[in-house]
């Protein structure tokens, strides 16, 4: 998976990058068709103290891209919450796909039963 990390008023350290990469590995495990991830980290000292750090993540998957943003007082907490939001979107997308295939299979079964009678 291609990974792009941008920062604005945030000093990028190895631990921040490692934390983001470990979270992206978890997301990649959920959907192996992810092609790229774009993460933007921002620190705005003019905002309220509980919303100073912003983390935005865009995950490129087949179909519409998944996007989530969160603002917290701690950068690591913002990264974790954004990852959780993207994970929920991936799970919802997967469940919709599974349900569609299941409904199509049950429709075929009903039409076969009607044809036999």
C-alpha positions as CSV (number, residue, x, y, z in Angstrom):
1,X,0.0,0.0,0.0
2,X,1.2,3.5,-0.9
3,X,1.5,5.8,2.1
4,X,1.6,9.6,2.1
5,X,2.0,11.5,5.4
6,X,1.8,15.3,5.5
7,X,2.2,17.5,8.6
8,X,1.4,21.1,9.4
9,X,2.9,22.6,12.5
10,X,3.7,19.1,13.8
11,X,7.2,17.8,14.3
12,X,7.2,14.4,12.8
13,X,9.0,11.8,14.9
14,X,9.8,8.2,14.3
15,X,7.3,7.2,17.0
16,X,4.4,9.1,15.4
17,X,5.2,7.5,12.0
18,X,5.5,4.1,13.5
19,X,2.1,4.5,15.3
20,X,0.4,5.5,12.1
21,X,2.0,2.6,10.2
22,X,0.9,0.1,12.8
23,X,-2.7,1.4,12.6
24,X,-2.6,1.2,8.8
25,X,-1.4,-2.4,8.9
26,X,-4.5,-3.2,10.9
27,X,-6.7,-1.5,8.3
28,X,-4.9,-3.3,5.5
29,X,-5.6,-6.6,7.3
30,X,-9.4,-5.7,7.1
31,X,-9.3,-4.9,3.4
32,X,-6.5,-6.1,1.3
33,X,-7.6,-4.1,-1.8
34,X,-6.5,-0.8,-0.2
35,X,-4.3,0.9,-2.8
36,X,-3.1,4.0,-0.8
37,X,-3.5,5.9,2.4
38,X,-3.1,9.7,2.8
39,X,-2.7,11.0,6.4
40,X,-2.6,14.6,7.3
41,X,-1.6,15.8,10.8
42,X,-2.1,19.3,11.9
43,X,-1.6,21.3,15.1
44,X,-3.6,24.6,15.5
45,X,-2.7,26.4,18.7
46,X,-5.5,28.9,18.2
47,X,-8.2,26.3,18.7
48,X,-9.6,25.1,22.1
49,X,-7.1,23.0,24.0
50,X,-9.3,19.9,23.6
51,X,-9.3,20.2,19.8
52,X,-5.8,21.3,18.9
53,X,-4.5,18.3,17.1
54,X,-6.3,17.2,13.9
55,X,-5.8,13.9,12.0
56,X,-7.4,13.3,8.6
57,X,-7.1,10.0,6.8
58,X,-8.2,9.1,3.2
59,X,-8.1,5.5,2.3
60,X,-8.2,4.7,-1.4
61,X,-10.2,1.5,-2.1
62,X,-12.1,0.3,-5.1
63,X,-15.2,2.4,-5.3
64,X,-15.6,5.6,-3.3
65,X,-12.6,6.5,-1.1
66,X,-13.1,6.3,2.7
67,X,-12.4,9.6,4.6
68,X,-12.4,10.4,8.3
69,X,-11.3,13.4,10.4
70,X,-10.9,13.8,14.2
71,X,-9.7,16.5,16.6
72,X,-8.3,15.9,20.0
73,X,-6.0,17.3,22.6
74,X,-3.5,14.4,22.1
75,X,-2.2,13.6,18.6
76,X,-2.0,9.8,19.3
77,X,-5.7,9.8,20.5
78,X,-6.7,11.6,17.3
79,X,-4.9,9.0,15.2
80,X,-6.5,6.2,17.1
81,X,-10.0,7.7,16.7
82,X,-9.6,8.3,13.0
83,X,-8.4,4.7,12.5
84,X,-11.4,3.5,14.4
85,X,-13.8,5.5,12.2
86,X,-12.1,4.2,9.0
87,X,-12.3,0.6,10.4
88,X,-16.1,1.1,11.0
89,X,-16.5,2.3,7.4
90,X,-14.6,-0.7,6.1
91,X,-16.7,-3.1,8.1
92,X,-19.9,-1.5,6.9
93,X,-18.7,-1.7,3.3
94,X,-17.8,-5.3,3.7
95,X,-21.1,-6.2,5.4
96,X,-23.0,-4.5,2.6
97,X,-21.1,-6.5,0.0
98,X,-21.7,-9.8,1.8
99,X,-25.5,-9.0,2.3
100,X,-25.8,-8.2,-1.4
101,X,-24.3,-11.5,-2.4
102,X,-26.5,-13.3,0.1
103,X,-29.7,-11.7,-1.1
104,X,-28.9,-12.5,-4.7
105,X,-28.4,-16.1,-3.8
106,X,-31.7,-16.3,-1.9
107,X,-33.5,-14.7,-4.8
108,X,-32.2,-17.4,-7.1
109,X,-33.4,-20.1,-4.7
110,X,-37.0,-18.6,-4.6
111,X,-37.3,-18.5,-8.4
112,X,-36.2,-22.1,-8.7
113,X,-38.8,-23.2,-6.1
114,X,-41.5,-21.3,-8.0
115,X,-40.4,-22.9,-11.3
116,X,-40.6,-26.4,-9.8
117,X,-44.2,-25.9,-8.7
